[in-house]
Amino acid sequence: MKIRRTQQRIREWVDYYGVSGVYLSFSGGKDSTVLAHIISGMGLPIQKVFADTGLEYPEIRAFVKSFGDVIMVRPKMRFDEVIRKYGYPIIGKDVANCIEYARKGSQWALFYLDGKDSRGKPHEIKQNMYGKYKPLVGIDFNISAQCCEIMKERTLNEYKRKAGVVYIVATTADESERRKKAWLKTGCNAFNAGVSKPMSFWTEQDVLSYIKAYNVRIATVYGDVVYKHEGAEYADTLCDCGGKLCTTGLDRTGCIFCGCGAHLEKGESRFERLKRTHPRQYEYCMEGGGYDTDGLWKPTKEGLGMRHVFEEVNRIYGEDFIRY
C-alpha cells in the first residue's frame, strides 16, 4: 500500500511539472536509493542530482558514481570555511541554531536557553530541550546549524534555480521531529515550495523491508540487510532494532564530520566506528583539514578539527557525553 501511495504521489508531481521539470535529490543513502528504485520501476527518466560536499563516506560517493547518470554539484564553500565562518555542527540543528543566535544577543534564543518561550514565559519543553545547553554559549568555539543548509540545501537549490526544475527527496517523517512537523504542514507534495517527499510516511523498517524484498543494491558501507539472528556481524552495528531488520554495517550515513545527535548514540558511536573502519577520515575529522581541487580532504595548518570541540563539550557534560 505504501509503495502504491508513493507511486501515486510521484505521478501527481510529474503530471504537474513534467518529467523534464523534476529531479531526484540523490544522496546515495538507502532511503534515496529505494526512491530511485521505485522511480526507475515506474519507467520515469528523472534526473538524479548529488550534492558532492566531500563529507560523505567514500563508499557513498563511489556508489553514487557507479550509476553513471548522476549530476554532481559542488558547494561554493568548503566545510572548513563553513565552520571557520559560522561554527561547528553539534548537539542538534535546533539547539545549534539557538546557541548561534544567543551569542548574537537574540532575545528569543536567550529566552529558550533559560527555559522560556519567545515571550519570556516559563516553558517546560523549552527547558528540557534547550536549558541544559546554556553553558555552550560561553565555550571557546562557535556552534552553528548552517553547515547542512550551506553545503547541501543551498547547493541543490542553486541547481534547482538554474535548471528551472523542482525536486523529489526521500526524507521520512520518522527521522526527526523537525521533518515530521514539516510533513504535517505540507503533506508529501508541497507544490508551493517546489518539493516532493513521497516517502514521508515510510518508517526505517519499511525502507529495509523494501531493500530485502526487492534485492536492491545499496552502498557497501551499510553491509547487508538482515534480521538480528542472521549473523554475528549484527553485534557490530550502530542500531538496536530489537530483532527487527537492520544493517550489518552502518544504519545511517550522512556527513562523516557532523556531530549533531552524536551524544544520543548507544553502543559504539559513529566516531568510534569511524576510527575503526576509516582511520584516515577519522584523523582528518579530529585534527582538521580542508578539501583540495580534487575533492580530497587534506590537513590544514590551522587545524579546525573536532577533537577540541568534543573535549570541551565533555568537560562540561562528562567524559562519555560524546564518545570518540
Secondary structure, DSSP 8 states (H G I E B T S, - for coil): -HHHHHHHHHHHHHHHH-GGGEEEE--SSHHHHHHHHHHHHTT---EEEEE--S-S-HHHHHHHHTTS-EEEE--SS-HHHHHHHT-B-EE-HHHHHHHHHHHTT-HHHHHHHTTB-TTS-B-HHHHHHTGGGGGGGGSSS-B-SHHHIIIIIHHHHHHHHHHT-EEE----GGG-HHHHHHHHHH-SEETTTTEE-TTTT--HHHHHHHHHHHT----GGG--EE-GGG-GGGGGSS---TTS-EESS-S--S-TT-EETGGG--SS-HHHHHHHH-HHHHHHHHH--EE-TTS-EE--TT---SHHHHHHHHHHH-TTSS--
